[in-house]
Amino acid sequence: MSPKSRAADDSITPPVVSLVSGGIAGGVEAAVTYPFEFAKTRVQLRNEGNASRPRNPFLVVAEVFRNEGARALYKGCSSLIVGSIAKDGVRFLSFDMIKNAFKDPETGALSPLRNMLAGMSAGVVASIFAVTPTERIKTALIDDARIGKRFHSAPHAVRVIYSEHGFLGLYRGFAGTTLKQADATAFRMGTYNILKDYENSREITQTTATNFANGAVAGTITTYATQPFDTLKTRSQSAKGASTVEAFRSILADDGIKGFWKGTTMRLGRTVFSGGILFTVYEQIAAVLNPMLRR
């Protein structure tokens, strides 16, 4: 076996490491950055009747904190944390497995296009098995908190949605969510690994600061590339629910084309930090687990 082939084999991450490291990283990232996600979701949801609300996500946070208290900013958080653990566990597992199949057998490196394709494939898998139902519950809880207050908890929301709309009700917004996840994972995972491969080729040491910076850059690119899908997903997954076509029409009717980028500021604030946190935690956990499982 050549030195290059041996190095390529050593770079393979065991599936259990990808799953556990990704799950832990996703849970930490979701818990730390949730208020940003809450405000972004509130901004994207449609007004009820003549009720008005700030369009600036920072003002949304201030208004909710003043009127409903700090706990309200974490409404739906448990659903997102559970979903993020599953989503990022599945996403990192899928990405690493697909990446291993796509990479150069001699060097272990991927071309930028193959990095993006691996990320896109991982996003679709994550949407089917984890993201769509948990995002549906999270969005419904946030929406319900401002209008109906029918849901007492995430499990209660699951029971109500299931009783009223059946199993497919939990997959409302599947098209928008899958488009967003495929796009987001392609850009986030792809960009991060393109940067990492470039740094490795230049023998730049991978440190916590490097991991965080790479993740933050990946998060910024991802936000601007996927915001329309995120807005469409949020409208589809409101408490009342709507088809993807209905959500598309309502966004156009309310705000025109620019409405598809509503909530970008707050989402950007979240994704810059979340990208840094996600990849930094993943790399640190993987660094601990890899030697243990390769003995």
FENHU-V244975 format. One record per residue. RES is the residue in one letter. OMEGA is omega in whole degrees, -180 to 180 (* if undefined). Layout:
BEGIN
res = [RES,RES]
omega = [OMEGA,OMEGA]
END
This chain:
BEGIN
res = [M,S,P,K,S,R,A,A,D,D,S,I,T,P,P,V,V,S,L,V,S,G,G,I,A,G,G,V,E,A,A,V,T,Y,P,F,E,F,A,K,T,R,V,Q,L,R,N,E,G,N,A,S,R,P,R,N,P,F,L,V,V,A,E,V,F,R,N,E,G,A,R,A,L,Y,K,G,C,S,S,L,I,V,G,S,I,A,K,D,G,V,R,F,L,S,F,D,M,I,K,N,A,F,K,D,P,E,T,G,A,L,S,P,L,R,N,M,L,A,G,M,S,A,G,V,V,A,S,I,F,A,V,T,P,T,E,R,I,K,T,A,L,I,D,D,A,R,I,G,K,R,F,H,S,A,P,H,A,V,R,V,I,Y,S,E,H,G,F,L,G,L,Y,R,G,F,A,G,T,T,L,K,Q,A,D,A,T,A,F,R,M,G,T,Y,N,I,L,K,D,Y,E,N,S,R,E,I,T,Q,T,T,A,T,N,F,A,N,G,A,V,A,G,T,I,T,T,Y,A,T,Q,P,F,D,T,L,K,T,R,S,Q,S,A,K,G,A,S,T,V,E,A,F,R,S,I,L,A,D,D,G,I,K,G,F,W,K,G,T,T,M,R,L,G,R,T,V,F,S,G,G,I,L,F,T,V,Y,E,Q,I,A,A,V,L,N,P,M,L,R,R]
omega = [-179,177,180,180,179,179,179,179,-180,-178,-179,179,178,-178,-178,177,177,-177,-177,-179,178,179,179,-180,179,179,179,-179,-179,-178,-176,-171,-172,180,176,180,179,-177,179,-180,178,-179,-176,-178,-175,176,176,179,-180,-178,179,178,179,175,178,-176,179,176,176,179,-179,-179,180,179,-178,-174,-173,179,-176,-177,-179,180,179,176,-179,-176,-177,178,-179,-180,177,180,-179,176,179,-176,-175,172,180,-177,179,178,-179,-178,-179,179,180,179,179,179,-176,-167,178,-177,-179,-174,-177,-178,176,172,178,-180,180,174,-179,180,177,178,179,179,179,179,178,179,-179,180,-178,-171,-176,-165,-173,-179,-179,176,178,-180,-180,-178,178,179,179,180,-178,-178,-177,-178,-170,-176,177,-173,-180,-177,178,178,179,178,178,-179,-179,-180,179,-178,-177,-173,-179,-177,-178,177,178,179,174,-178,-177,-177,-180,-180,-178,176,180,-178,179,-180,-176,-178,176,-178,-176,-179,-179,-179,-179,-177,174,178,-179,178,179,-180,178,179,178,179,175,-177,178,179,177,180,179,178,-178,-180,178,179,180,177,179,179,179,179,-179,-177,-177,-178,-171,-175,179,178,180,179,178,178,-178,179,-179,-172,177,-177,180,-180,178,176,180,179,178,179,179,-179,-178,178,178,-179,-176,-170,-178,-177,-178,180,179,177,177,-179,-178,-177,-178,179,178,177,180,-172,176,179,-177,178,178,-179,-176,-175,178,179,179,-178,-179,179,180,179,178,-174,-176,-180,-179,-175,180,180,*]
END
